[in-house]
Amino acid sequence: IVEEVEPIIDVIDEGDKVRVVAELPGVEKDKISLKASGPRLIIRASNHKKYYKEVDLPAEVDMSTAKATYRNGVLEVEIKKRRVKEEEEREIRVE
């Protein structure tokens, strides 16, 4: 039985986007699974080691903008923050 290991994770708030960096040494790119659930990113990878981590994101994000790259054992996921529409100021006529 292979035990799941928590990868080392960095979550970086970059203003208009959130970057998640995970160390997953010894894993092949096609063995990495990323899922989004609400304000949470779920990272799962299995090779000789099994990695599993649920990452709470610091802001509401637009998962349709998510991009992931994997190089030299480091997974980087970049997701744009969801834009909160500013309330428009409107004149209200008194009748």
mmCIF file of the C-alpha atoms, coordinates in Angstrom:
data_MODEL
# 
_entry.id   MODEL 
# 
loop_
_atom_site.group_PDB 
_atom_site.id 
_atom_site.type_symbol 
_atom_site.label_atom_id 
_atom_site.label_alt_id 
_atom_site.label_comp_id 
_atom_site.label_asym_id 
_atom_site.label_entity_id 
_atom_site.label_seq_id 
_atom_site.pdbx_PDB_ins_code 
_atom_site.Cartn_x 
_atom_site.Cartn_y 
_atom_site.Cartn_z 
_atom_site.occupancy 
_atom_site.B_iso_or_equiv 
_atom_site.pdbx_formal_charge 
_atom_site.auth_seq_id 
_atom_site.auth_comp_id 
_atom_site.auth_asym_id 
_atom_site.auth_atom_id 
_atom_site.pdbx_PDB_model_num 
ATOM 1  C CA . ILE A 1 1  ? 0.000   0.000  0.000   1.00 0.00 ? 1  ILE A CA 1 
ATOM 2  C CA . VAL A 1 2  ? 1.385   3.360  -1.048  1.00 0.00 ? 2  VAL A CA 1 
ATOM 3  C CA . GLU A 1 3  ? 0.716   6.134  1.430   1.00 0.00 ? 3  GLU A CA 1 
ATOM 4  C CA . GLU A 1 4  ? -0.460  9.532  0.253   1.00 0.00 ? 4  GLU A CA 1 
ATOM 5  C CA . VAL A 1 5  ? 2.028   12.317 0.884   1.00 0.00 ? 5  VAL A CA 1 
ATOM 6  C CA . GLU A 1 6  ? 1.139   16.015 1.160   1.00 0.00 ? 6  GLU A CA 1 
ATOM 7  C CA . PRO A 1 7  ? 3.213   17.947 -1.358  1.00 0.00 ? 7  PRO A CA 1 
ATOM 8  C CA . ILE A 1 8  ? 4.917   21.201 -0.391  1.00 0.00 ? 8  ILE A CA 1 
ATOM 9  C CA . ILE A 1 9  ? 2.597   23.970 -1.569  1.00 0.00 ? 9  ILE A CA 1 
ATOM 10 C CA . ASP A 1 10 ? 2.931   27.721 -1.994  1.00 0.00 ? 10 ASP A CA 1 
ATOM 11 C CA . VAL A 1 11 ? -0.134  29.864 -2.641  1.00 0.00 ? 11 VAL A CA 1 
ATOM 12 C CA . ILE A 1 12 ? 0.755   33.295 -3.992  1.00 0.00 ? 12 ILE A CA 1 
ATOM 13 C CA . ASP A 1 13 ? -1.802  36.100 -4.314  1.00 0.00 ? 13 ASP A CA 1 
ATOM 14 C CA . GLU A 1 14 ? -0.660  38.187 -7.278  1.00 0.00 ? 14 GLU A CA 1 
ATOM 15 C CA . GLY A 1 15 ? -3.341  40.876 -7.300  1.00 0.00 ? 15 GLY A CA 1 
ATOM 16 C CA . ASP A 1 16 ? -5.507  39.870 -10.275 1.00 0.00 ? 16 ASP A CA 1 
ATOM 17 C CA . LYS A 1 17 ? -4.584  36.182 -10.112 1.00 0.00 ? 17 LYS A CA 1 
ATOM 18 C CA . VAL A 1 18 ? -3.660  33.374 -7.740  1.00 0.00 ? 18 VAL A CA 1 
ATOM 19 C CA . ARG A 1 19 ? -0.646  31.127 -8.335  1.00 0.00 ? 19 ARG A CA 1 
ATOM 20 C CA . VAL A 1 20 ? -0.336  27.714 -6.687  1.00 0.00 ? 20 VAL A CA 1 
ATOM 21 C CA . VAL A 1 21 ? 3.099   26.060 -6.784  1.00 0.00 ? 21 VAL A CA 1 
ATOM 22 C CA . ALA A 1 22 ? 3.356   22.400 -5.731  1.00 0.00 ? 22 ALA A CA 1 
ATOM 23 C CA . GLU A 1 23 ? 6.450   20.232 -5.487  1.00 0.00 ? 23 GLU A CA 1 
ATOM 24 C CA . LEU A 1 24 ? 5.667   16.813 -6.989  1.00 0.00 ? 24 LEU A CA 1 
ATOM 25 C CA . PRO A 1 25 ? 9.063   15.192 -7.601  1.00 0.00 ? 25 PRO A CA 1 
ATOM 26 C CA . GLY A 1 26 ? 9.138   11.890 -9.466  1.00 0.00 ? 26 GLY A CA 1 
ATOM 27 C CA . VAL A 1 27 ? 5.676   12.202 -11.008 1.00 0.00 ? 27 VAL A CA 1 
ATOM 28 C CA . GLU A 1 28 ? 4.901   12.008 -14.710 1.00 0.00 ? 28 GLU A CA 1 
ATOM 29 C CA . LYS A 1 29 ? 2.794   14.848 -16.109 1.00 0.00 ? 29 LYS A CA 1 
ATOM 30 C CA . ASP A 1 30 ? -0.019  12.518 -17.229 1.00 0.00 ? 30 ASP A CA 1 
ATOM 31 C CA . LYS A 1 31 ? -0.333  11.150 -13.668 1.00 0.00 ? 31 LYS A CA 1 
ATOM 32 C CA . ILE A 1 32 ? -1.383  14.546 -12.236 1.00 0.00 ? 32 ILE A CA 1 
ATOM 33 C CA . SER A 1 33 ? -5.057  15.273 -11.664 1.00 0.00 ? 33 SER A CA 1 
ATOM 34 C CA . LEU A 1 34 ? -6.338  18.770 -10.849 1.00 0.00 ? 34 LEU A CA 1 
ATOM 35 C CA . LYS A 1 35 ? -9.913  19.462 -9.800  1.00 0.00 ? 35 LYS A CA 1 
ATOM 36 C CA . ALA A 1 36 ? -11.648 22.595 -8.627  1.00 0.00 ? 36 ALA A CA 1 
ATOM 37 C CA . SER A 1 37 ? -14.360 22.578 -6.016  1.00 0.00 ? 37 SER A CA 1 
ATOM 38 C CA . GLY A 1 38 ? -15.615 25.984 -4.934  1.00 0.00 ? 38 GLY A CA 1 
ATOM 39 C CA . PRO A 1 39 ? -12.730 28.070 -3.562  1.00 0.00 ? 39 PRO A CA 1 
ATOM 40 C CA . ARG A 1 40 ? -10.548 24.969 -3.372  1.00 0.00 ? 40 ARG A CA 1 
ATOM 41 C CA . LEU A 1 41 ? -8.066  23.308 -5.712  1.00 0.00 ? 41 LEU A CA 1 
ATOM 42 C CA . ILE A 1 42 ? -7.561  19.556 -5.333  1.00 0.00 ? 42 ILE A CA 1 
ATOM 43 C CA . ILE A 1 43 ? -4.186  18.194 -6.446  1.00 0.00 ? 43 ILE A CA 1 
ATOM 44 C CA . ARG A 1 44 ? -3.758  14.449 -6.831  1.00 0.00 ? 44 ARG A CA 1 
ATOM 45 C CA . ALA A 1 45 ? -0.793  12.660 -8.373  1.00 0.00 ? 45 ALA A CA 1 
ATOM 46 C CA . SER A 1 46 ? 0.371   9.068  -8.341  1.00 0.00 ? 46 SER A CA 1 
ATOM 47 C CA . ASN A 1 47 ? 3.482   7.343  -9.552  1.00 0.00 ? 47 ASN A CA 1 
ATOM 48 C CA . HIS A 1 48 ? 5.896   5.688  -7.154  1.00 0.00 ? 48 HIS A CA 1 
ATOM 49 C CA . LYS A 1 49 ? 4.589   8.148  -4.566  1.00 0.00 ? 49 LYS A CA 1 
ATOM 50 C CA . LYS A 1 50 ? 1.005   9.290  -4.142  1.00 0.00 ? 50 LYS A CA 1 
ATOM 51 C CA . TYR A 1 51 ? 0.408   12.962 -3.534  1.00 0.00 ? 51 TYR A CA 1 
ATOM 52 C CA . TYR A 1 52 ? -2.853  14.498 -2.378  1.00 0.00 ? 52 TYR A CA 1 
ATOM 53 C CA . LYS A 1 53 ? -3.607  18.031 -1.237  1.00 0.00 ? 53 LYS A CA 1 
ATOM 54 C CA . GLU A 1 54 ? -6.691  20.227 -0.997  1.00 0.00 ? 54 GLU A CA 1 
ATOM 55 C CA . VAL A 1 55 ? -5.625  23.855 -1.312  1.00 0.00 ? 55 VAL A CA 1 
ATOM 56 C CA . ASP A 1 56 ? -7.857  26.648 -0.039  1.00 0.00 ? 56 ASP A CA 1 
ATOM 57 C CA . LEU A 1 57 ? -7.574  29.611 -2.378  1.00 0.00 ? 57 LEU A CA 1 
ATOM 58 C CA . PRO A 1 58 ? -7.384  33.155 -0.933  1.00 0.00 ? 58 PRO A CA 1 
ATOM 59 C CA . ALA A 1 59 ? -10.019 34.611 -3.272  1.00 0.00 ? 59 ALA A CA 1 
ATOM 60 C CA . GLU A 1 60 ? -12.924 33.724 -5.539  1.00 0.00 ? 60 GLU A CA 1 
ATOM 61 C CA . VAL A 1 61 ? -11.376 32.559 -8.810  1.00 0.00 ? 61 VAL A CA 1 
ATOM 62 C CA . ASP A 1 62 ? -12.594 31.954 -12.356 1.00 0.00 ? 62 ASP A CA 1 
ATOM 63 C CA . MET A 1 63 ? -11.688 28.307 -12.935 1.00 0.00 ? 63 MET A CA 1 
ATOM 64 C CA . SER A 1 64 ? -12.233 28.667 -16.696 1.00 0.00 ? 64 SER A CA 1 
ATOM 65 C CA . THR A 1 65 ? -8.995  30.743 -16.761 1.00 0.00 ? 65 THR A CA 1 
ATOM 66 C CA . ALA A 1 66 ? -6.872  28.100 -14.983 1.00 0.00 ? 66 ALA A CA 1 
ATOM 67 C CA . LYS A 1 67 ? -3.559  27.176 -16.622 1.00 0.00 ? 67 LYS A CA 1 
ATOM 68 C CA . ALA A 1 68 ? -1.211  24.502 -15.321 1.00 0.00 ? 68 ALA A CA 1 
ATOM 69 C CA . THR A 1 69 ? 2.402   23.717 -16.200 1.00 0.00 ? 69 THR A CA 1 
ATOM 70 C CA . TYR A 1 70 ? 4.657   20.968 -14.873 1.00 0.00 ? 70 TYR A CA 1 
ATOM 71 C CA . ARG A 1 71 ? 8.445   21.184 -15.165 1.00 0.00 ? 71 ARG A CA 1 
ATOM 72 C CA . ASN A 1 72 ? 11.254  19.507 -13.231 1.00 0.00 ? 72 ASN A CA 1 
ATOM 73 C CA . GLY A 1 73 ? 8.948   18.163 -10.520 1.00 0.00 ? 73 GLY A CA 1 
ATOM 74 C CA . VAL A 1 74 ? 7.205   21.505 -9.952  1.00 0.00 ? 74 VAL A CA 1 
ATOM 75 C CA . LEU A 1 75 ? 3.533   22.029 -10.784 1.00 0.00 ? 75 LEU A CA 1 
ATOM 76 C CA . GLU A 1 76 ? 2.376   25.622 -11.269 1.00 0.00 ? 76 GLU A CA 1 
ATOM 77 C CA . VAL A 1 77 ? -1.293  26.519 -11.514 1.00 0.00 ? 77 VAL A CA 1 
ATOM 78 C CA . GLU A 1 78 ? -2.336  30.055 -12.352 1.00 0.00 ? 78 GLU A CA 1 
ATOM 79 C CA . ILE A 1 79 ? -5.984  31.149 -12.000 1.00 0.00 ? 79 ILE A CA 1 
ATOM 80 C CA . LYS A 1 80 ? -7.428  34.596 -12.559 1.00 0.00 ? 80 LYS A CA 1 
ATOM 81 C CA . LYS A 1 81 ? -9.529  36.053 -9.780  1.00 0.00 ? 81 LYS A CA 1 
ATOM 82 C CA . ARG A 1 82 ? -13.213 36.456 -10.410 1.00 0.00 ? 82 ARG A CA 1 
ATOM 83 C CA . ARG A 1 83 ? -14.057 40.071 -11.050 1.00 0.00 ? 83 ARG A CA 1 
ATOM 84 C CA . VAL A 1 84 ? -16.527 41.516 -8.608  1.00 0.00 ? 84 VAL A CA 1 
ATOM 85 C CA . LYS A 1 85 ? -18.676 43.993 -10.468 1.00 0.00 ? 85 LYS A CA 1 
ATOM 86 C CA . GLU A 1 86 ? -18.779 47.364 -8.804  1.00 0.00 ? 86 GLU A CA 1 
ATOM 87 C CA . GLU A 1 87 ? -22.254 48.538 -7.979  1.00 0.00 ? 87 GLU A CA 1 
ATOM 88 C CA . GLU A 1 88 ? -23.220 51.303 -10.358 1.00 0.00 ? 88 GLU A CA 1 
ATOM 89 C CA . GLU A 1 89 ? -24.261 54.561 -8.813  1.00 0.00 ? 89 GLU A CA 1 
ATOM 90 C CA . ARG A 1 90 ? -27.753 55.465 -9.941  1.00 0.00 ? 90 ARG A CA 1 
ATOM 91 C CA . GLU A 1 91 ? -30.003 58.409 -9.405  1.00 0.00 ? 91 GLU A CA 1 
ATOM 92 C CA . ILE A 1 92 ? -33.372 57.436 -7.919  1.00 0.00 ? 92 ILE A CA 1 
ATOM 93 C CA . ARG A 1 93 ? -36.240 59.679 -8.828  1.00 0.00 ? 93 ARG A CA 1 
ATOM 94 C CA . VAL A 1 94 ? -38.599 60.576 -5.998  1.00 0.00 ? 94 VAL A CA 1 
ATOM 95 C CA . GLU A 1 95 ? -42.253 60.445 -7.029  1.00 0.00 ? 95 GLU A CA 1 
# 
